[in-house]
Amino acid sequence: MLPNPLKLRIFLILLLNSLEIKKADLRLLLFHGSLKTARQLAVENSSLDVIITGHEQQISDGEMVGRTIIVSPGGEGNMLGHLFVSSEGKVFSCKNEFITFNYLTDPDDNLIRGRIDEYTKIMTEKLK
């Protein structure tokens, strides 16, 4: 069996080759791994445009590695990242911003709050 890092690299090469064949406009990798490994992947795979990572719960506000932008929204679910990508031909530019929110003081999303309340009601009934 191949070690995990090698499996990841082989998979990524196959995936990027597939995207090349399909002529993808943007190659974005959502990666649950360290910033260090994300940087290595960007160096090794120069056709990646964006890597979004979040394993280490560190904030990375648009670090460029070669031609790849790497972003990470931090941890604890307290930030929402907005990554704006624009292109002129095959040249991409990115702008990243974070919106900090607090679950104790910011307003709820009514749909999500309804689902939470419904689930709480069901579980409360089961515990009776």
N, C-alpha and C positions, 0 to 999 in steps of 0.2 A: 504494500500500500504506500502511496506517495505521501510525504509529509504535507500538512495543511498549506503552508506558504507556497509550495510547489504546485499543489492542486489549484490554488487560487490563481497563480500566474498562468498556468495552462488554460484554465477556464476563461480568463480574461483575454488571452490571445485569441482563442477560438471565437469568443463573443465579438471582439473588435474586428476580426476578419469578416465575420458575418455581417456586421454593420457596414463595413467597407463595401462588400458585395452589394448590399441593399442601398448603398449611397445615402446613408443617414446624414442629416444636416448637422445634428448636435449629438455628441457622445457624452452622456451624463452617467456617472456611476454613483449610486447610493450605497455607501460602504459602512458597515458596522465594524470598524477596526480603528486602530490608532492613527493619529496624525502622522507619526513617523512612517508607518506602512503606507499610508495614503501618499506621502511624498515620494516614497520609493516607487509606488505604482505609477505615479505621474512621470517620473524620470524614465522608467522602463517602457511606458506606453504613451508615447508623445501624441498619439491621436485622440487621447481623452481630452475633452474640453472642460468638464467640470467634475469634481469629486465632492460629494456631500458626505461628511463623516460625523459620527456622534458617539463613538464608544467611550472616549476618555472624558467626556463632559467638559471639554475645554472650548472656549470661544476662539474661533479663527475667522476673522472678518475679511476673507478674500485674499488669502496668501497665493501668490503666483509661483508655480514651480514649472519652469519652462513655459509652455503655452497653456498650461492647465491651471484653473483657479480651484483652490481647495477652501471649502467653508465648513464650519462646524458651529451649531447653534448653542453650545453649552449644555448644561444638564438641568435636571430636576423639572423639566417641562415649563420653565419660566420665561422662555423666549421663543418667539416666532420669527423665523428667518424669512426674509423676502429677497430672493435672488432674481435680479432683472438681467436678462440676457438679450443682447441685440446683435445683429450681424450686418456686415456689409460684404456681400459675396461670401467668401469662405473665412472671413476674419470676424471673430466673435469678441465682443466686449461684455464685461459683467459688472454689475453694481450690486453690492450686498448691503442689506440693512437689517437690524434686529429691532423687534418690538418686544419690550419687556411687559409682562403682565403678572398680576397677582391674583391667584384664585380666591383669596379672601376678600378682595376689594373690587375687582373688576366684574362687570356684569356677566351673567351666565348667558350662554347660547340657549334659547328656549327649547329647541329640539333636543339638544343633549341633556338639558336639565329634566325634560319630560321623560326621557329614557332612563335616566338615573332614578328618578322618583318611582317610575313603574317597576323597575328592578327591585328597589328597596321595599316596595309594597309586597311584591311577590315573595321575597325572602323573609320578610316579617311574618307573613301568613304561614310560611312553612315552619317557622320556629315556634309557633304557638302550640 
